[in-house]
Amino acid sequence: MKRNDIANRSGRLLVAVLTCDLRTGVRVSAMVAAASLAAILLRAPVEVRILAVAALLVIPAWATSTLVLGDLPDGTDPHHLDAREDGLERPLRVLLPSLFTLAILLGAVLALGPLGFQLTTSTIALALFAVAATLLSLMAIRVRQTPRNAEAPPVRDIAWLSVGKTALVSLALTALCIGALISALAMQTTQPARYVNTILTGPDTAIAGQLEVPPNSPVDIEWTSYSYGFLFPTLPPYVTATIGGESPTDPRFVTTPPTAPFDTNTNARSAQVGTVSFLAPNEPGRYRVAIDVAIAQTPDTAGIGPTSLVLYLSVTPR
């Protein structure tokens, strides 16, 4: 089916739903909502899923605006409304569905996070379907309570009370949308996270966390630190090391000046390479080596704690 055919049929279906009586509208909307949810969950083509999401947004918005404003008189053309639709009520009938669509979408998305659901197309579609099912159920209850052949009550020329209530609902909904947008912006991180990631870079066996050397032999361990959200200061970091819980023999620490990040596809802002050299213990055994790297404290690095590296050194006679 071509895209133009899908759009034309969807348009005809929408006009039919808007101009039919509430009973037929509720039934058709329920079937369309169920079919739209199935299309999304079954991974239909992209064009169909776009229309399905649009339907899951339009249906609850239409149901909500109908519950608030009431239905049009039977046989009334939405484009040629009677005197009751003049003044403020006519633009409100056009404005409210759009506002309800935005509010329903924002409410469904913002509710999924606190409930522990991931934001995916399927979870959003399920949330929208739940909202649509609830609103259509309320409409079905109202329809069942209204006699089929009930005569319409006399219509006043200007329904100021109805217009006033509708205007208040519209203002409240606008405030809700603005509040939802402010809440969504507040939940975003305004500043990038500032932290340091330090990894072992040499020798190759140390990268895997295991290093084997003879007793009393020189040991060289290299690491690289990457900064995120800030640049490393020019002052050297403060580095300490322990072997088996004790300080090594004759340790020597060397760090290079900060440079641009390298060998990484992340958004690191700067890099710094460091090396610690010491003599292995005389006694054979397996020792836990811990290296703590604390960057120099400046106004830009306030609150950033040290990073630690841990590996195991096996001292074995040859």
N, C-alpha and C positions, 0 to 999 in steps of 0.2 A: 504494500500500500504506500502511495507517495505521501510526502509530507503535506502537500497542499490538500490532499483528500482527507488526511487525518485532521488538519486544522479546520476544514469546512464542516466535517461531520461533528467535531467537537463544538464548533460554534452553533450549529443547529440544535445539538443536544442541550447546550446551555440556554438558548432562547426558549426551548420547549420547557425546561425546568422552571425558568423564571416566570413564564406566562401560565403555567398549569396551576391547578389547585394544590393545596398543601399536602393532601393525602398522596397524590401522585408524586409531588416533589420529594416527599420524605422517602417514598419507596425507591424512586429512581436514584436519589442521592445515596441511599444505603447500598444499592447495588454497585454504583460507580465507585464508592469508597472501598468496598470489598475488592472489586476488580483492580483498583489502583494499588491497594496494598499487596495483592497477589502478584501484580506485575513487577513491583519493586523487589519483593522477596525472591521471586523466581528469576531475577536478573534479566528482565526483558531488554530489548534494544534501547539505546540511549534516548531516542525520540519518544518512545512510549513511556519510559520512566520519567522524563521531564513533564509530560502531560499528566502522569499519575501523581507526581508531587504537587503540581498545580491544582489538580482536582482535590487532593487532600487538604489543601489550603483554602480553596474557594468554598468547599462544602460547609465546613464549620463556621466560616465567616458569614455565609449566607444564612445558615441556621441561627446564628447569634443575632444578626441584624433583624431577622424575621421575628424572633422571640421578643426583641426590644421594641420594634416599631409596629409589629403586626403585619398581616398579609394584605396585599392589594385586593380591592373588591373583585369579585368574579368577573372575568371578561375584560378587565381593564388592561389596556396596552401600556406597558411600562414607559413608552415614549410619548404617550398622550394621557397624562394623568389628569384627574378631575380637580376640582377646586381644593379638595382636601390636601393635594400634593403641592399646592402653590406655596409661595413664601419660603420659610426655612426648611420645611419638612422634605421638600424635593431634593435639595442638595445634600441633606443629611442621609437620605437613602442611598445616595451615591458615595458619600464620604465614609459612612460607618463600615460597610464591608471591607474597604481598604484598610481602615484602622484596625478592625478586628483581625484581618489577615496578618498584619504585622504583629499584633499583640499575641495571637495564637502561636505564631512561629517563634517569637522570642521566648514566650513562656514555656513552650515545649522544649526548646534547646537549653534554656537555663535550668530547667527542672531535671534534665537527664544527668547532669554532672553530680549534684548532691545525692541523687539516688544511686550512684555508682555505675551508671551506664556510660559506655564510650559513645562519642558523637560519630555515628556512622549513618549512612543513608537508610539502612534498615531500622535502626533504633529511632531515628527521627520520624520515619514513616509510621512506625508502630505508635509513637506518641501522638502524632497527628490523627491517626485512625481512632485512637482511644478518645480523643477530644471530640472528633466528629461523631462517633457512636453515642457518646453521652448527650451531645446537643440534639442529635436526631431523635434519641429516645425521649427527651423532654418535649420536642415538637410532636412526636407521635402521641404522647400523653395529652397534650393540648388539643390535638385533632380529635382524639377519641372523646374528649369531654365536650366538644362542640358539635351540636346536631348538624346533620348534612344540609337540611333545608331551613336552617334557622335564618330568619329575616335579619338583614343587616340593621343595626340601630341607626336612628336618624343621625345624619352627619351635619355638624355645625359648619358654618362658612370658614371659620378660622379656629382651629383646635389649638388655642394658645397653651393649654395645660399639657397637651401631648407634645407640642413643640418644645416647651420648656424642659420637660423631662428628658426628651431626646437630646436637647442641647447639653444638659448636665451630664448625661451618659457619655456624649461625645467628648466633652472636656475631661471627664474622669479618665476615659480611655486614652486620650492624648497624653495626659499626665502619666498614665501607666506606661505607655510606650517610651516616653522620655526617661522615666525612672529606670526602665529595663535597659535602655541604651547606656545610661550613666553607670548602672551596675556592671554591664558587660565591659565597659571601658575601665572601670575600677578593678576588675578582676585581671586585667592584663598587666604584665610587668612593665612599669614605666621606665625602669633602668635595667640595663643588662646585668646579669649576675656576675659578681666579681669573685673569682676563685683561681686556684693554681692546680694544675695537673702535672704530676711528676712521674716519669716512667724510667725504668732501667734501659739503658742503650748499649751497654758493653760491660764485659765481653759477652759473646753470644750465649755462653752457658749461663751467665748470670741473668740474662733476660728471662730465661725460663724459671728462675728462682733457685737454681742449683749451681754451685761452684765447687770444684774439687782442685786442691793444691797440696803440695808436700808441706811438711812442717817447716816453720820459720822461713817460708818463701814469700817474696813480695806479692801483694794482691792489689790490683787496680780495678776499681768499680766506677763506671761512668753512668750518669743519669742526665736527663733533659727535662727541664721544667717549662711548661707553657702557661702563659697568663691569659685569662679571659676577662674581658670587661675593663682592663686597665693595662698599663705598660709597666714592665719591671723597672724598679729604680736603678740608678747607676751604682748605688752602694752595693757591695757584695752581700750575699745572704749569710746567715749564721748557720753553720752545718755541724752536727755532732754525729758520732757513730759509736756503736757498742757491738762487741762480739761476745756472745754468751752472757750478756748482761754487764760486761766490763769494757772499759775503754781499750782500744787496740794499742799495740806497741808502735810508737813513733808515727802517729797518723799525720797525713799531709792532705790538706783540702785545697783544691784549685777550682775556681769558677771563672768562666769567660764573661765578658761584658754582654749585656742584653742585645739581642739582634732581632731581626724580623723572623716570624715563624717559618719553619721549614719542615719538610717531610710530614706534612699533615694536611688533611682536607677539611679541618674544622675551622671555626671562626676565631682561633687564637690570635692575640694581638702582638705578642712578643715571645721570645724563647731565650733560654739560658742553659748552658751546658756546664756541668760540674763533674769533678773527679775526686775520689778519695783513695789514697794509697796508704797501705799499712803492711806490717809483717804478720803472717799467719801464726797462730799459736804453735808452741812446740809439741804439745800433747795431741796425739791423734784423736779424732772424734768429729762429731757433727755439731756445728755451732750456728746459733741464730744471729744473723747480722741485721742490725736495724740502723737506718740512716734517716735522720730528721733534718729537713731543710726548712728554715724559717727566713722569709724574705725580710729585708730591712724595713723597719717601720717608718713610714712617711705619711703625710696627710692623705695621699692617694691609696696607701695600702692598709689604712687603719681597719681593724676588724678581720683581716685575712690571716688565718692561723697557719701553722706549719704543716707541711706534708711529710709523710713517712714512707720509706721503702723497706721492705723486709725480704731477705733471701737467706738461704742456708748454705753454709760453708763446710764442706767435708775435707778434713785434714787427714790425709792417708799417706803413709810412708811409701816411697817408690823403691 
